[in-house]
Structure formats: structure tokens, C-alpha cells
């Protein structure tokens, strides 16, 4: 259905819906174009802007939070009193102390299988292989086969060396409560228990994260298609510095304000939009030194069109006969030229038309 007149805002909304273009397009309100023109009696627009040729991106900018990867809780595994705990913000590497119970250290080892049992001669499993790999990396397990899932006599010897280095009883066995496996180096985000507490089995002692810096942000589920794993992004950091990175993951649909499906949103929250969580990793995470939980903004690249003609979005006008056009200003005169709008992005719109050339001046409202 075509409508005559200059209902620019309505018409632009239709074009945006059809093109799947940008998400932060600024358009003049109905009638704004006409009122701007009335400011001059010679029929010329109050201001002009050039038609440009170049790359146009449909990217958008969203607000996010700087953090660390892979947050997890570490629970106590046995009875006792907490006698020492690593401080918040501390980085803990392989064989480092996370906390102590009754004066005995709980140490970090690398692996994906949790420490769910004591390890001793004759045991088999992925946790045994993990233990062997860690003992080798620490220099105690020379000659061990890390792909052999059996806790051998050689494994017990390596455990004894490890225990001797830490002035612990040389039992050749590893108690369940004295190792915590994680994927790599860890950072203490916060302490959930204090020295003197009795954490006990299943009670959290601390919250850990990985040491790699990441950004998390949320998007409306309807717009999540603008963020795809592997897409390049630019992150604006506190203080004005920028860093490059890429989208690592796009989560499943969540409830209002990021609440997971099935959560209680409350009566007033029923009209809120579903969100998805997006995680961004940095190309050079070691260069990021801003504080944890700092607010940042993320520029999503979106689709890019190469070498296209574009004009400011507010240069578009709805033609009386239907379709869109721009007002070209040449030699002190203005004329309307029909154009076909394409992709929107960064306040501009791609335009094609036989009478349009790079460098031409087009009218814009002086708002």
C-alpha cells in the first residue's frame, strides 16, 4: 500500500523492517522535514551533506561489563576450620594454594574432571590421568604415562615427591579434600567464607574465575542475529582506550533482564523483552588492565557493504508519488531525485539511483 505525503518516519520503519538494517537509526519526526524547509524562502534546504562512497556497516553499539571468564564456586569437601584463604583478586596457578582447612592446603590442579574421590593405587579414570599430567608438569612425574588411566606404583612415587616438597605426610595417596581441579589458572573473585568459618561439604568457600579478561553484555533476543560467534568487535574501555576482540558465544534465550527461562519475573516484568547473554574475548587479553566489573561499550561490526553510495538517514524523504528520494542541491537550485534505500548503519543509509553521484550535496533538516 502506498501513501502520498511525507510521512517519513513511518516509511523509514517499513524500509528498516524489510531490509533488516541498523538498530539505532535516527529519523526526523513527521513534519520535521517540512518545517525545516519553511525556514528559507528560496526553496533550498537549511543545510546540506555530501553523497559519500565507501564501506557502510550495519553495526551497532551496546553496553557491557568487563569481567573474567568461567566463573564457578569452590565448595568445601570435608569438615574442619578455615585457617587461611587466598585474597580477593589473587591469581592462583597450578599447585598454588586456594585455601587451608585445619592448616592443610587445598591446591589447584588443572583438569576438567572434578576431584570427586581420593586417588590411590589401583584407581582408574580421567581424574587419574589429570593427576599424572599435573605431576609431570610440576616435575615430580618423570616417566609417567599421562594417557594411562591407572594409578600405578610410579604414580604413588610421584605423589610422594609432591607431598615431600610441601612438607606433607608422604602417603602416596591424594585425599579428596586437598586438590581442586579447574581448567587453568584461576582468579579469586570473592571469598564466600572467612578464616575461622567451618565451610563443610557443599558450602562455598570462594568464587573463582579464569584469568582471561572478557566482556559480557545482553541483547534483545529479537536482535541476537546481529551477534554471531567469531564476529569482530571493538571494545571501548574506561578512559577512552579501545581494544579489538571477537564474539565468543551467544547464549540461549533468557527471561526479562537476563533472567533464565523458568524464573519468576514478577507481575510487573511480564512486558519486558527476553534477553540473551553474549560473551566477547579480546585479541590481546593481557593488555586489558581496567578494574573488574567496569562498564564498557561494544561495537558490533554487523554486515558491511563495500564501496556503496550513502547519505545521512535524515536526507531521505518520502516522495509524493511513492518511494523515496533525496533533495539534490546544485547551482543554487534544489531538485528531488528518486533513490532506492539499502542498508542502514551508523546514521547513514545506502542509496542507489541513476541520477546520484559521489560528491553531490543533498538537503538535510537543520534540527
C-alpha positions as CSV (number, residue, x, y, z in Angstrom):
1,X,0.0,0.0,0.0
2,X,1.4,3.4,-1.0
3,X,0.7,6.6,0.9
4,X,1.1,10.1,-0.5
5,X,2.7,12.9,1.5
6,X,5.9,12.9,3.5
7,X,5.2,10.5,6.4
8,X,9.0,9.9,6.6
9,X,9.2,8.2,9.9
10,X,6.5,5.6,9.1
11,X,8.0,4.9,5.7
12,X,11.5,4.5,7.2
13,X,10.2,2.0,9.7
14,X,8.9,-0.1,6.8
15,X,12.2,0.1,5.0
16,X,14.1,-0.9,8.1
17,X,11.8,-3.9,8.7
18,X,12.2,-5.1,5.2
19,X,16.0,-4.6,5.0
20,X,16.9,-5.9,8.4
21,X,19.2,-2.8,8.8
22,X,20.6,-1.0,11.7
23,X,19.1,-0.8,15.2
24,X,19.9,2.8,16.2
25,X,18.7,4.8,13.2
26,X,17.7,8.4,13.8
27,X,14.9,9.7,11.7
28,X,13.1,13.0,11.6
29,X,9.6,13.1,13.1
30,X,6.6,13.6,10.7
31,X,6.5,17.1,9.5
32,X,10.1,18.0,10.7
33,X,11.3,18.0,7.2
34,X,8.6,20.4,6.0
35,X,9.1,22.8,8.9
36,X,12.8,22.9,8.3
37,X,12.2,23.8,4.6
38,X,10.0,26.7,5.7
39,X,12.9,28.4,7.3
40,X,14.1,29.5,3.8
41,X,12.0,31.3,1.3
42,X,14.1,30.3,-1.7
43,X,13.1,26.6,-1.6
44,X,16.6,25.5,-0.6
45,X,17.1,23.2,2.5
46,X,18.6,24.8,5.6
47,X,21.7,22.5,5.4
48,X,23.4,20.0,3.1
49,X,25.6,17.0,3.3
50,X,27.7,15.2,0.6
51,X,26.9,11.9,-1.0
52,X,29.7,9.6,0.0
53,X,31.2,6.5,-1.5
54,X,32.8,4.0,0.9
55,X,32.2,1.0,3.1
56,X,29.0,1.0,5.2
57,X,28.4,-1.2,8.2
58,X,25.1,-2.0,9.9
59,X,26.9,-2.4,13.2
60,X,25.5,-1.1,16.5
61,X,27.0,-0.3,19.9
62,X,25.8,-1.9,23.1
63,X,26.8,-1.5,26.8
64,X,28.5,-4.3,28.6
65,X,30.6,-5.2,31.6
66,X,34.3,-6.1,31.8
67,X,34.9,-9.4,33.7
68,X,36.7,-12.7,33.8
69,X,35.9,-16.0,32.1
70,X,34.4,-19.1,33.6
71,X,33.0,-18.1,37.0
72,X,32.5,-21.0,39.4
73,X,32.1,-21.7,43.1
74,X,34.5,-23.8,45.1
75,X,32.8,-25.8,47.9
76,X,34.3,-27.2,51.0
77,X,34.8,-31.0,50.7
78,X,35.2,-32.0,54.3
79,X,34.8,-30.9,58.0
80,X,37.2,-28.5,59.6
81,X,38.0,-24.9,60.2
82,X,39.2,-22.5,57.5
83,X,42.6,-21.3,58.6
84,X,43.7,-19.4,55.5
85,X,42.2,-18.2,52.3
86,X,43.6,-16.6,49.2
87,X,42.7,-12.9,49.0
88,X,40.1,-11.4,46.6
89,X,41.8,-10.6,43.2
90,X,44.6,-13.1,43.8
91,X,45.7,-15.2,40.8
92,X,46.4,-18.8,41.6
93,X,48.3,-21.1,39.2
94,X,49.0,-24.9,39.2
95,X,49.9,-26.2,42.6
96,X,49.1,-22.9,44.2
97,X,47.1,-22.7,47.5
98,X,43.4,-21.7,47.3
99,X,42.7,-22.1,51.0
100,X,43.6,-24.2,54.0
101,X,41.5,-26.3,56.3
102,X,42.9,-27.2,59.7
103,X,46.3,-25.9,58.4
104,X,46.3,-28.2,55.3
105,X,46.4,-26.6,51.9
106,X,43.8,-27.2,49.2
107,X,45.8,-26.8,46.0
108,X,44.8,-26.0,42.4
109,X,45.5,-28.6,39.7
110,X,44.4,-28.3,36.0
111,X,41.8,-30.5,34.5
112,X,38.1,-30.7,33.6
113,X,37.0,-33.6,35.8
114,X,36.3,-32.6,39.4
115,X,38.1,-34.1,42.3
116,X,35.2,-36.4,43.4
117,X,37.2,-39.2,45.3
118,X,40.5,-39.9,47.0
119,X,43.1,-41.2,44.5
120,X,45.2,-44.2,45.4
121,X,46.9,-47.2,43.9
122,X,44.7,-49.2,41.5
123,X,42.2,-46.4,40.8
124,X,41.4,-45.8,37.1
125,X,39.8,-42.9,35.4
126,X,40.2,-39.5,33.8
127,X,40.9,-37.9,37.1
128,X,44.0,-40.2,37.5
129,X,45.2,-39.1,34.0
130,X,44.7,-35.5,35.1
131,X,46.7,-36.0,38.2
132,X,49.6,-37.6,36.2
133,X,49.7,-34.7,33.8
134,X,49.9,-32.2,36.7
135,X,52.6,-34.2,38.5
136,X,54.6,-34.3,35.2
137,X,54.2,-30.5,34.6
138,X,55.4,-29.9,38.2
139,X,58.5,-32.1,37.7
140,X,57.5,-34.9,40.0
141,X,56.2,-37.4,37.5
142,X,59.1,-38.1,35.2
143,X,58.5,-41.4,33.3
144,X,54.7,-41.4,33.9
145,X,52.4,-42.1,31.0
146,X,49.7,-39.4,31.2
147,X,47.4,-41.4,28.9
148,X,47.4,-44.4,31.2
149,X,44.3,-44.1,33.4
150,X,45.7,-46.4,36.1
151,X,47.1,-45.1,39.4
152,X,50.4,-47.2,39.3
153,X,53.3,-47.6,41.7
154,X,55.1,-44.9,39.7
155,X,52.2,-42.6,40.3
156,X,52.4,-43.2,44.0
157,X,56.1,-42.4,43.9
158,X,55.4,-39.1,42.1
159,X,52.8,-38.3,44.7
160,X,55.3,-38.9,47.5
161,X,57.7,-36.5,45.8
162,X,55.0,-33.9,45.6
163,X,54.0,-34.3,49.2
164,X,57.6,-34.2,50.4
165,X,58.1,-30.8,48.5
166,X,55.2,-29.4,50.5
167,X,56.3,-30.9,53.8
168,X,53.2,-33.1,53.9
169,X,52.9,-36.7,55.1
170,X,54.2,-38.9,52.3
171,X,51.3,-41.3,51.9
172,X,51.4,-41.9,48.1
173,X,47.7,-41.1,48.1
174,X,45.8,-37.9,47.4
175,X,42.9,-37.1,49.7
176,X,39.8,-35.8,48.0
177,X,39.7,-32.6,50.1
178,X,43.2,-31.4,49.2
179,X,43.0,-30.9,45.4
180,X,40.6,-28.7,43.3
181,X,40.7,-29.2,39.6
182,X,40.0,-26.3,37.2
183,X,40.6,-25.6,33.5
184,X,43.6,-23.4,34.1
185,X,44.9,-20.5,36.2
186,X,42.2,-19.1,38.5
187,X,41.4,-15.7,40.0
188,X,39.7,-15.2,43.3
189,X,36.7,-13.1,42.5
190,X,35.3,-13.1,46.1
191,X,35.6,-15.0,49.3
192,X,32.3,-16.7,50.4
193,X,33.8,-17.8,53.7
194,X,36.2,-16.2,56.2
195,X,39.1,-17.6,58.3
196,X,37.5,-19.3,61.3
197,X,34.4,-20.5,59.5
198,X,33.6,-24.1,59.1
199,X,32.7,-24.4,55.4
200,X,31.9,-28.1,55.4
201,X,30.9,-30.3,52.5
202,X,28.8,-28.4,49.9
203,X,29.3,-25.0,51.4
204,X,31.0,-22.4,49.2
205,X,34.4,-21.2,50.2
206,X,35.2,-18.9,47.3
207,X,34.1,-17.8,43.9
208,X,36.7,-18.3,41.1
209,X,37.0,-17.1,37.6
210,X,39.6,-17.7,34.8
211,X,42.3,-15.1,34.5
212,X,41.4,-14.2,30.9
213,X,39.5,-10.9,30.5
214,X,36.2,-10.9,28.8
215,X,33.1,-8.7,28.3
216,X,29.5,-9.8,28.9
217,X,26.5,-8.0,27.5
218,X,22.9,-8.7,26.9
219,X,20.8,-8.2,23.8
220,X,17.2,-8.4,23.0
221,X,16.6,-11.9,21.7
222,X,15.0,-10.4,18.6
223,X,18.2,-8.7,17.7
224,X,20.6,-11.5,18.6
225,X,21.2,-12.3,15.0
226,X,23.4,-9.2,14.9
227,X,25.9,-11.1,17.1
228,X,27.5,-14.3,15.8
229,X,30.4,-16.3,17.2
230,X,33.6,-15.2,15.5
231,X,32.3,-11.7,14.6
232,X,34.9,-9.0,15.1
233,X,34.1,-6.3,17.7
234,X,35.7,-3.2,19.1
235,X,35.5,-2.5,22.9
236,X,35.7,1.0,24.3
237,X,37.3,0.8,27.7
238,X,37.2,3.1,30.7
239,X,39.4,6.1,30.0
240,X,38.7,6.1,26.3
241,X,41.1,3.4,25.1
242,X,39.9,0.8,22.6
243,X,40.6,-2.9,22.2
244,X,39.7,-5.4,19.5
245,X,38.2,-8.8,20.0
246,X,35.6,-11.2,18.8
247,X,32.3,-12.7,19.9
248,X,33.0,-16.0,21.7
249,X,29.4,-17.2,22.4
250,X,25.8,-16.2,22.1
251,X,23.6,-17.7,24.9
252,X,20.2,-19.2,24.7
253,X,17.1,-17.1,25.2
254,X,16.8,-15.8,28.7
255,X,13.9,-14.2,30.6
256,X,13.5,-10.4,31.3
257,X,16.7,-8.6,32.2
258,X,18.7,-11.8,31.6
259,X,16.7,-14.0,33.9
260,X,16.9,-17.6,32.8
261,X,13.8,-19.3,31.4
262,X,11.5,-20.5,34.1
263,X,12.5,-17.9,36.6
264,X,9.9,-15.7,38.3
265,X,9.9,-12.3,36.6
266,X,7.2,-10.9,38.8
267,X,3.9,-9.4,37.7
268,X,5.3,-6.1,36.5
269,X,8.0,-7.7,34.5
270,X,5.7,-9.6,32.1
271,X,6.2,-6.9,29.3
272,X,10.0,-6.9,29.4
273,X,11.8,-8.3,26.4
274,X,13.7,-11.7,26.5
275,X,17.5,-11.3,26.5
276,X,20.4,-13.4,25.5
277,X,23.9,-13.1,27.0
278,X,26.8,-12.5,24.7
279,X,30.4,-13.1,25.6
280,X,33.3,-11.3,24.0
281,X,37.0,-12.3,24.2
282,X,39.9,-10.0,23.5
283,X,42.6,-10.4,20.8
284,X,45.2,-9.4,23.5
285,X,43.6,-10.1,26.9
286,X,46.9,-9.4,28.7
287,X,46.7,-5.8,27.6
288,X,43.4,-5.2,29.4
289,X,44.0,-3.7,32.9
290,X,40.8,-1.9,33.7
291,X,39.1,-2.9,37.0
292,X,36.7,-5.9,37.2
293,X,33.0,-5.0,36.5
294,X,34.0,-1.8,34.7
295,X,31.3,-0.6,32.3
296,X,32.4,-0.8,28.6
297,X,30.7,-0.4,25.2
298,X,31.0,-2.9,22.4
299,X,30.8,-2.0,18.8
300,X,29.4,-4.8,16.7
301,X,30.5,-4.9,13.1
302,X,27.4,-6.4,11.6
303,X,27.1,-6.6,7.8
304,X,29.5,-4.5,5.7
305,X,28.8,-3.2,2.2
306,X,31.9,-2.3,0.2
307,X,32.1,0.9,-1.9
308,X,28.5,2.0,-1.8
309,X,27.0,5.4,-2.0
310,X,25.4,6.6,1.2
311,X,23.7,9.7,2.6
312,X,22.7,10.7,6.1
313,X,19.5,9.0,7.1
314,X,17.6,12.2,7.6
315,X,18.3,13.2,4.0
316,X,15.7,10.7,2.9
317,X,12.2,11.9,2.1
318,X,9.1,10.1,1.0
319,X,8.2,11.2,-2.5
320,X,4.6,12.3,-3.2
321,X,4.3,9.7,-5.9
322,X,5.6,6.9,-3.6
323,X,9.0,5.6,-2.9
324,X,12.0,7.6,-1.6
325,X,14.2,10.3,-2.7
326,X,16.7,13.0,-1.7
327,X,16.8,16.7,-2.4
328,X,19.9,17.4,-4.6
329,X,21.3,21.0,-4.4
330,X,23.3,22.2,-7.4
331,X,24.0,25.7,-8.7
332,X,21.7,27.3,-6.2
333,X,18.8,25.1,-7.0
334,X,17.2,22.1,-5.4
335,X,15.6,19.1,-7.1
336,X,14.2,15.8,-5.9
337,X,15.9,12.7,-7.1
338,X,14.4,9.2,-6.6
339,X,16.6,6.7,-4.8
340,X,16.4,3.1,-3.6
341,X,17.4,2.8,0.1
342,X,19.6,-0.1,1.0
343,X,21.3,-1.0,4.3
344,X,21.2,1.4,7.2
345,X,24.1,1.8,9.6
346,X,25.9,4.4,11.7
347,X,23.4,7.1,10.9
348,X,23.7,6.7,7.1
349,X,21.7,4.8,4.5
350,X,22.9,3.1,1.3
351,X,21.3,4.7,-1.7
352,X,21.2,3.8,-5.4
353,X,19.8,5.9,-8.3
354,X,20.9,6.7,-11.8
355,X,21.0,10.4,-11.2
356,X,23.0,10.2,-7.9
357,X,26.8,10.7,-7.9
358,X,29.5,10.8,-5.3
359,X,30.1,14.4,-4.0
360,X,26.6,15.7,-4.7
361,X,25.1,17.8,-2.0
362,X,21.8,16.6,-0.5
363,X,19.5,18.6,1.7
364,X,19.1,17.7,5.4
365,X,17.0,19.4,8.1
366,X,18.9,21.6,10.4
367,X,17.5,20.2,13.6
